[in-house]
Amino acid sequence: MGEMMVQPVPATTEGGFDELSAQRIGWLRRFMRAHPALVNAAVLLLYFLLTATSLTDSGLSGHWPTVVLLVLTGAVLAFRRRWPMLVLVAVVLLDSAATLLDSSYFGGNPGVWIALYTASTKYAARRMFMLMALITALQGLIFVIVGMPALFTESVEDQAVLADLGGRSLTIALFLAFVLGTNIAAVAIGAVIRNQRLHEAELNNWAKRVQTLARVRERARIAREMHDVVAHSLSVMIALSDGAAVVLKRDPERAGQVLGELSSTGRRALGDMRRVIGVLRTGDGAPLEPQPAAGSFEQMLAGFKVAGLPLRYTASGPPLPEDATFQLTVYRIIQESLTNVLRYGRNVSVVQVGVDRKGEDVTVSIHDDGTAQEARRELIGSAQGIRGMKERTALFDGTLHAGPASRGGWSVVAKLKLPNTTHCEGDPAPAEHPEPAPQAQHRGT
């Protein structure tokens, strides 16, 4: 932190950290931060109460310069927060001048304590302790030169009192110990307050950074979800509407089924979009991640089948864990991959979808045997879908490959790690579930 002044932490900032910080510091410090003028007035009142005896004695003795200097010290202390170092120097000079001009005045230490404390809350402790040592030496020198001769004259009575106190050396040592101890206490308390404020400012800065990163992450998540929902739904709806137009005259009943699926797809898309946008509008009760409804995986496959994709679904190994985020990741990877097949695939006779779990590893694979556009498919579109799948896969320490397959066609293979360590007793043989469907002219993303 060096010699830089500490800037006070604002009473209110954005984020829930401020409420936590306010509860941590307690009601008294909250009140003091909310009413700085009142605190300043209380400090000045404390100063005049502590110097009331010196003011009274100087006034009754007719030492009006001392009274003026003490009152001026109080006025200077009113500006200690704005110019802490300048006020400290001024208070020390005024206190020293009062001591030199009035032999009955032995130093207005309360003003020096307050100025030392305030400066210590703004500047580095090492600098303040060095400055405090110089101030203490100056006060001790003035006491030895002016205070001791005035306090103990050469009279027999004063010499007897001095002897009772242990002599000149012990009296000077006791005075220096008192001044040094009080000055050290003022600087130490100020240094502790400064460190607390620095720590609080660092926590506040950290909280703001975390809040900013959370906002960026949330925007990226919402953009990813909206891409998945909109791209999938629109691709399926376009394929269904084209199919309905083809079979409307030839098979009105089949066209009605396609139009029904078109309507259902639109309603599901609207529901998904409401869940995504709902996080921005609702309070703490809103889910952090939009989750597909129960049975939506089967509905998704059925929708693609109606849209014209000849699906063949295979699942092997134990069931996936009941982790909503993990299941959503698998759901979105399959959805995005099938949507891309629907949009960009040509001459597709079969689309194989597989979910294979072995121990802690889960492999999700989607492969189609389309032709003609495999080499160009990476260049089509904005690549937001593939980027989103990679981001989802990375959440579970996985990898994703999307590109032309060695056996022809296009494949997407995502390898994920389970969210928690579980061991499988065995991997049963794959259970194949063929999903025959007529080949489509259009396929969705």
Disulfide bonds with the S-S distance in Angstrom:
none
